[in-house]
């Protein structure tokens, strides 16, 4: 009775209803993308700047470390390796061009074959559309709802990621422009400092040359100074002796003056007069001898000097004495300057020795660091080779699994009609569509199990009652099992919770890139925490206030 009351639709009406549903779905998807694009443009992305600036500071510090590592990586040895690799890449590109030409030819043949395949597929689809049942239509509707729901969730997550990435990209571009300006200023200052350093080096070289010349002339000036010192000492002794003689004469004259002043009375004494006369004669003779000696000395002085006037000789003597004294002062000044130059030269030599020791220490440190980097490079190379081999093994296992899924798909005679629009021209099973094929395979297995169960129950009832009973599959059909979205699509972390964790976890310490072992340890610690699974949910299930705002904007 139930079957008689249900009005069956014709095949043309079913096909028209399906076309209308697909057109309505396409129109809604287009309006959704337009509205989502307008919402992303009008969305206020400046509310998180204060917290993200701290993260940007950390990124700046990490950028400095990366730049230093980049400077180390861009050494001469790396350039030679890059040139070798560039030559190899050129050869590979030539081979790529040759293969590309062959691929274009093969693609042209394949495109012709694909066109014929599309024609046959269209014919097959037309034939299948004419044989659609209510059960198939209901399955298509359920599958379409599932795919739409999964695609909406994926689209929502990808849009959020795109918005956050675009905002970060704008900020990073502004920061890069600012850093480029600072780099230009730094280059200008660096060039000026290099020029000043070159001028200072020239000045230092001139000083060193002057010091060497002065050091070479030092012995000559020391010998001359020693001669002048001996001459000055001899002159000093002669002057002292002459001063003593003159002082003695002056004392005698004073005594005589005192004596004559006291003894003013004249005594007429012949003996005394004779003594006095004899004494006078002796004094006169002595004076004449001194006069002759002085005249002889004066004549020798005149002959030596070549001058006749005594005043000119005295003036020449005074000038010569002044010149000698000035020369003596000049020599003392030169000695002092030489001592200062020797002190400065010793300091410079000490600094040069310290700088050479520092350069040797730096050279040793750089050699040790280079050896360490080479060792790390070899270790990383071995690790990459091992991981590449492991990756090849895993890829081989995945290919065998995918091939097994394809064999099961063909064994159960499953149809990929709901996936034709999603797959497009490439209908082969690969890494990205294997979950969809698994879903169809699970549904077919469940239907097969339901049909087998129904047949078993039917045979049991027939054996019990032994009466024919007309039944339909519709009455005993199990309700369609709706799988949870977590089993169909891999659950992604909530972008709002991840962003909140990144912004709140601000560290004012210089950060470095972690190794693979450190990353694995941190992931183990995060997975072991009780709140690790709280982030594995969609935006609609998030408990943050920002999620409610997003949901309200979605349904406005």
C-alpha atoms as one frame of an Amber mdcrd trajectory, in Angstrom:
protein
   0.000   0.000   0.000   2.801   2.386   0.790   4.393   1.803  -2.573   1.132
   2.482  -4.377   0.548   5.795  -2.519   4.040   7.201  -3.399   3.930   8.949
  -6.742   6.907   7.932  -8.813   8.732  10.664 -10.700   9.667  10.272 -14.289
  13.284  10.141 -15.316  13.120  13.556 -16.981  11.654  15.141 -13.823  14.379
  13.575 -11.691  17.068  14.837 -14.054  15.527  18.355 -14.036  15.398  18.362
 -10.216  19.048  17.315 -10.057  20.080  20.050 -12.514  18.150  22.680 -10.531
  19.812  21.559  -7.282  23.281  21.714  -8.862  22.610  25.177 -10.340  21.324
  26.441  -6.985  24.398  25.014  -5.238  26.754  26.723  -7.723  24.935  30.048
  -7.318  25.158  29.821  -3.510  28.886  28.968  -3.689  29.550  32.000  -5.916
  27.611  34.350  -3.622  29.394  32.864  -0.604  32.862  33.486  -2.142  31.923
  37.098  -3.061  30.538  37.833   0.421  33.529  36.161   2.075  35.925  38.262
  -0.029  34.105  41.477   0.958  34.098  40.415   4.596  37.853  39.718   4.494
  38.473  43.181   3.015  36.317  44.979   5.583  37.508  42.910   8.531  39.497
  44.845  11.095  42.902  43.208  11.346  44.541  45.884  13.525  43.304  44.743
  16.924  46.163  42.304  17.457  49.030  44.668  16.615  50.133  45.295  20.207
  50.653  41.616  20.932  52.117  40.845  17.526  54.757  43.574  17.831  56.447
  41.578  20.548  56.417  38.556  18.273  57.874  40.735  15.495  60.706  41.827
  17.798  61.570  38.182  18.318  61.364  37.636  14.556  63.770  40.570  14.069
  66.303  38.978  16.377  65.900  35.671  14.606  66.315  37.501  11.288  69.672
  38.890  12.464  70.845  35.381  13.334  69.621  34.136   9.961  71.502  36.955
   8.206  74.712  36.044  10.020  74.200  32.388   9.052  73.483  33.557   5.492
  76.737  35.536   5.446  78.571  32.413   6.573  76.753  30.345   3.951  77.639
  32.833   1.166  81.387  32.215   1.459  83.797  31.575  -1.421  83.620  27.802
  -0.977  79.820  27.989  -1.176  80.078  30.068  -4.342  82.245  27.453  -6.012
  79.697  24.771  -5.095  76.887  27.003  -6.383  78.707  27.438  -9.703  79.067
  23.679 -10.026  75.401  23.198  -9.196  74.431  25.942 -11.669  76.292  24.085
 -14.422  74.512  20.875 -13.485  71.186  22.722 -13.425  71.843  24.121 -16.911
  72.402  20.605 -18.214  69.264  19.424 -16.422  67.279  22.346 -17.859  68.374
  21.414 -21.357  67.242  17.864 -20.735  64.039  19.285 -19.257  63.382  21.291
 -22.442  63.880  18.183 -24.564  61.584  16.139 -22.344  59.101  19.018 -22.274
  58.877  18.971 -26.058  58.215  15.234 -25.972  55.670  15.737 -23.174  53.801
  18.366 -25.210  53.560  15.925 -28.097  52.333  13.188 -25.782  49.890  15.610
 -24.137  48.437  16.518 -27.519  47.822  12.808 -28.166  46.458  12.351 -24.653
  44.175  15.393 -25.032  42.664  13.850 -28.153  42.175  10.579 -26.306  40.721
  12.464 -23.304  38.250  14.210 -25.610  37.039  10.870 -26.892  36.902   9.585
 -23.302  34.812  12.598 -22.270  32.396  11.958 -25.100  32.003   8.358 -24.021
  31.676   9.406 -20.376  28.961  11.887 -21.261  27.101   9.164 -23.075  27.563
   6.852 -20.092  26.346   9.569 -17.715  23.310  10.182 -19.882  22.531   6.485
 -19.834  23.056   6.301 -16.071  20.989   9.415 -15.455  18.089   7.749 -17.202
  18.348   4.799 -14.776  18.554   6.713 -11.476  16.514   5.268  -8.563  15.275
   6.935  -5.365  17.943   5.217  -3.314  20.732   6.482  -5.583  19.238   9.981
  -5.549  19.108   9.961  -1.738  22.690   8.710  -1.553  23.805  11.453  -3.921
  22.054  14.082  -1.813  23.666  12.776   1.399  27.088  12.566  -0.265  26.670
  16.091  -1.654  25.743  17.423   1.783  28.776  15.734   3.297  31.122  17.081
   0.645  29.618  20.577   0.952  30.021  20.490   4.728  33.619  19.283   4.503
  34.461  21.820   1.817  32.865  24.623   3.857  34.948  23.691   6.882  38.121
  23.483   4.812  37.284  26.747   3.060  36.724  28.473   6.394  40.050  27.271
   7.783  41.937  28.188   4.609  40.368  31.662   4.494  41.390  32.305   8.095
  44.902  31.155   7.343  45.027  33.320   4.219  43.848  36.411   6.137  46.422
  35.936   8.899  49.187  35.254   6.377  48.280  38.328   4.278  48.303  40.554
   7.377  51.668  39.182   8.465  52.957  39.566   4.905  52.046  43.282   4.845
  53.752  43.883   8.182  56.842  41.976   7.132  57.055  43.929   3.866  56.895
  47.216   5.772  59.542  45.934   8.167  61.747  44.834   5.253  61.475  48.286
   3.631  62.420  49.906   6.945  65.369  47.541   7.335  66.525  48.307   3.783
  66.565  52.028   4.589  68.528  51.338   7.750  70.890  49.177   5.732  71.563
  52.033   3.286  72.300  54.390   6.194  74.585  51.783   7.721  76.441  51.360
   4.413  77.012  55.124   4.186  78.331  55.275   7.757  80.450  52.198   7.092
  82.018  53.775   3.965  82.833  56.972   5.867  84.442  54.949   8.676  86.480
  52.961   6.137  87.726  56.217   4.576  88.657  57.590   8.007  90.450  54.334
   8.767  92.457  54.615   5.529  93.466  58.200   6.382  94.458  57.091   9.888
  96.536  54.254   8.438  98.372  56.703   6.155  99.059  58.972   9.134 100.333
  56.005  11.147 102.632  54.963   8.293 104.076  58.484   8.118 104.674  58.454
  11.873 106.380  55.073  11.652 108.639  56.307   8.833 109.558  59.397  10.841
 110.250  57.229  13.873 112.529  54.940  11.863 114.424  57.931  10.424 114.784
  59.432  13.904 115.959  56.092  15.263 118.584  55.879  12.492 119.846  59.405
  13.259 119.857  58.714  16.989 123.435  57.333  17.156 124.853  60.237  15.151
 123.163  62.789  17.390 124.248  60.900  20.528 127.908  60.980  19.445 127.691
  64.691  18.640 125.989  65.299  21.967 128.772  63.460  23.801 131.412  65.621
  22.086 129.539  68.791  22.980 129.177  67.617  26.574 132.948  67.024  26.914
 133.690  70.383  25.301 131.234  72.150  27.590 132.777  70.396  30.618 136.278
  71.533  29.643 135.077  75.103  29.074 133.398  75.011  32.470 136.631  73.913
  34.175 138.598  76.699  32.428 136.005  79.286  33.409 136.127  78.088  37.033
 139.905  78.377  37.121 139.840  81.877  35.631 137.167  82.885  38.137 139.318
  81.614  40.987 142.331  83.611  39.734 140.279  86.762  39.357 138.722  86.234
  42.797 142.150  85.851  44.302 143.336  89.069  42.617 140.275  90.903  43.807
 140.912  89.717  47.368 144.511  90.888  47.166 143.462  94.297  45.845 140.931
  94.664  48.653 143.539  93.770  51.246 145.958  96.281  49.722 143.304  98.949
  49.673 142.517  98.328  53.320 146.153  98.319  54.178 146.820 101.582  52.339
 143.764 103.179  53.817 144.906 102.306  57.325 148.507 103.091  56.763 148.172
 106.650  55.466 151.092 108.035  57.341 154.338 108.282  55.567 157.465 106.976
  57.184 160.771 107.859  55.890 162.773 104.733  56.165 165.469 104.059  53.705
 165.551 100.364  54.180 161.807 100.230  53.837 161.953 102.517  50.820 164.553
 100.329  49.243 162.417  97.280  49.963 159.454  99.059  48.529 161.429 100.126
  45.516 162.679  96.625  44.972 159.173  95.325  45.417 157.870  97.848  42.910
 160.521  96.884  40.480 159.554  93.252  40.901 155.888  94.084  40.490 156.703
  96.169  37.451 158.695  93.353  35.954 155.854  90.916  36.730 153.331  93.284
  35.230 155.454  93.711  32.120 155.762  89.943  31.825 151.989  89.569  32.227
 151.444  92.344  29.722 153.785  90.659  27.273 152.000  87.332  27.875 148.580
  88.935  27.453 149.771  90.739  24.339 151.061  87.437  22.991 147.713  85.811
  23.776 145.890  88.712  22.123 148.125  88.421  19.050 147.389  84.669  18.827
 143.665  85.375  19.238 143.792  87.962  16.454 145.691  85.570  14.244 143.181
  82.793  15.014 140.116  84.977  14.478 141.540  87.156  11.724 140.180  90.289
  13.377 142.185  93.290  14.562 139.625  94.958  16.798 139.149  93.627  20.295
 135.494  94.668  20.466 134.626  92.602  17.397 136.516  89.658  18.882 134.576
  90.042  22.148 131.280  90.335  20.286 132.104  87.258  18.213 132.962  85.372
  21.395 129.642  86.364  23.007 127.666  85.392  19.898 129.535  82.088  19.701
 128.745  81.413  23.348 125.071  82.167  22.728 125.053  79.889  19.679 126.679
  77.106  21.679 124.132  77.519  24.472 121.257  77.520  21.948 122.722  74.408
  20.328 122.941  72.814  23.762 119.250  73.572  24.431 118.288  72.296  20.961
 120.158  69.044  21.567 118.399  68.620  24.918 115.035  69.195  23.190 115.924
  66.615  20.523 116.882  64.114  23.209 113.550  64.621  24.923 111.643  64.160
  21.635 113.658  61.040  20.898 112.789  59.605  24.298 109.082  60.375  23.677
 109.264  58.762  20.232 110.932  55.662  21.652 108.189  55.404  24.299 105.423
  55.788  21.696 107.195  53.313  19.414 107.367  50.783  22.249 103.640  51.272
  22.924 102.824  50.805  19.237 104.934  47.657  19.084 103.121  46.356  22.168
  99.746  47.095  20.549 100.873  45.432  17.315 101.874  42.332  19.271  98.528
  42.271  21.072  96.665  42.681  17.761  98.678  39.859  16.180  97.875  37.614
  19.143  94.195  38.565  18.851  94.241  37.814  15.116  95.835  34.423  15.780
  93.172  33.670  18.388  90.395  34.682  15.984  91.948  32.587  13.242  92.053
  29.571  15.555  88.432  30.126  16.619  87.284  30.474  13.004  89.146  27.307
  12.012  87.557  25.361  14.868  84.148  26.766  13.995  84.636  25.905  10.324
  85.591  22.348  11.249  82.511  22.105  13.448  80.282  23.424  10.654  81.786
  20.962   8.173  81.176  18.135  10.628  77.581  19.287  11.186  77.123  19.506
   7.418  78.352  15.942   6.940  76.080  14.722   9.746  73.105  16.559   8.240
  73.954  15.131   4.844  73.980  11.588   6.245  70.707  12.215   8.090  69.057
  13.576   4.924  70.240  10.565   2.927  68.829   8.220   5.587  65.541  10.112
   5.733  65.287  10.169   1.941  65.696   6.381   1.908  63.055   6.055   4.635
  60.792   8.381   2.638  61.240   6.216  -0.445  60.280   3.117   1.570  57.206
   4.880   3.005  56.204   6.135  -0.459  56.502   2.587  -1.779  54.279   1.320
   1.048  51.735   4.089   0.399  51.703   3.214  -3.307  51.046  -0.434  -2.479
  48.231   0.605  -0.086  46.708   2.920  -2.721  46.972   0.177  -5.352  45.244
  -2.218  -2.924  42.460   0.336  -2.361  42.070   0.645  -6.141  41.848  -3.128
  -6.507  39.204  -3.280  -3.742  37.334  -0.399  -5.408  37.244  -2.313  -8.688
  36.554  -5.628  -6.929  33.411  -4.243  -5.242  32.432  -2.510  -8.519  32.119
   0.856  -6.833  31.112   3.913  -8.832  32.869   7.266  -8.589  29.972   9.310
  -9.974  29.764  11.706  -6.949  33.483  12.435  -7.310  33.566  13.284 -11.018
  33.067  17.012 -10.435  35.650  17.052  -7.657  38.258  14.965  -9.466  37.957
  16.560 -12.900  39.970  14.902 -15.616  42.328  13.009 -13.273  40.209  10.149
 -11.863  43.121   8.040 -10.660  43.588   7.296  -6.960  46.395   9.323  -5.368
  47.343  10.793  -1.992  44.784  13.599  -2.046  41.607  11.770  -3.072  42.173
   8.393  -1.413  39.937   9.363   1.561  37.016  10.045  -0.791  37.451   6.662
  -2.457  37.680   5.031   0.976  34.396   6.656   1.974  32.651   5.278  -1.112
  34.237   1.870  -0.493  33.016   1.860   3.136  29.484   2.775   2.051  29.440
  -0.053  -0.501  30.772  -2.501   2.082  28.069  -1.419   4.541  25.387  -1.817
   1.859  26.748  -5.248   0.999  26.686  -6.243   4.663  23.114  -4.945   5.021
  21.996  -6.848   1.934  23.708 -10.027   3.153  22.094  -9.622   6.567  18.714
  -9.088   4.925  19.107 -12.193   2.763  20.134 -14.262   5.780  17.124 -13.087
   7.802  14.877 -13.710   4.797  16.153 -17.265   4.390  15.690 -17.890   8.132
  12.102 -16.633   8.013  11.398 -18.774   4.962  12.744 -21.837   6.702  10.639
 -21.083   9.796   7.285 -20.192   8.236   7.743 -21.790   4.811   5.368 -19.266
   3.374   6.296 -16.877   0.558   6.307 -13.363   1.738   6.525 -10.370  -0.576
   8.809  -7.758   0.933  10.844  -4.913  -0.401  14.285  -3.761   0.499  12.892
  -0.346   1.405  11.075  -1.648   4.533  14.141  -3.375   6.010  16.729  -0.913
   4.826  18.841   0.471   7.628  18.942   4.220   8.048  21.900   5.827   6.280
  24.884   5.964   8.554  26.293   9.482   8.750  29.939   9.307   9.576  31.387
  12.055  11.775  33.399  14.699   9.991  36.521  13.772  12.007  36.632  10.342
  10.287  36.193  11.793   6.782  38.511  14.818   7.023  41.621  15.122   9.165
  40.889  17.394  12.121  42.916  20.611  11.948  43.787  22.754  14.971  41.611
  25.793  15.565  43.401  28.856  14.063  42.044  31.132  16.818  43.392  28.922
  19.629  46.766  28.530  17.880  47.005  32.275  17.318  46.056  32.959  20.940
  48.791  30.569  22.109  51.425  32.171  19.833  50.534  35.711  20.889  50.253
  34.986  24.616  53.519  33.011  24.718  55.823  36.031  24.341  59.478  35.524
  25.243  61.814  38.529  25.474  64.911  36.383  24.912  66.774  35.856  21.663
  65.400  32.685  20.022  67.307  30.229  17.820  66.169  27.592  15.332  65.492
  24.256  17.015  66.925  20.965  15.879  64.768  18.023  14.883  65.312  16.246
  18.216  64.326  19.366  20.213  61.166  19.789  18.109  60.216  16.136  18.701
  60.732  16.518  22.466  58.554  19.650  22.587  55.827  17.963  20.534  55.862
  14.988  22.924  55.507  17.365  25.885  52.569  19.148  24.206  50.847  15.869
  23.275  51.219  14.525  26.825  49.427  17.574  28.248  45.716  17.175  29.046
  44.726  20.345  27.198  46.499  19.319  23.938  43.279  17.986  22.334  41.338
  21.166  23.150  42.698  22.887  20.034  41.524  20.126  17.624  38.132  21.592
  16.745  36.498  23.878  14.225  35.917  27.611  14.688  32.217  26.977  15.390
  33.164  24.819  18.408  35.738  27.280  19.770  35.135  28.877  23.195  37.039
  32.133  22.521  35.019  35.400  22.162  36.452  35.950  18.676  34.750  32.762
  17.416  31.298  34.079  18.413  31.967  37.288  16.501  32.962  35.297  13.407
  29.835  33.105  13.639  27.598  36.190  14.091  29.135  37.836  11.015  28.645
  34.610   9.069  24.898  34.457   9.755  24.152  38.199   9.452
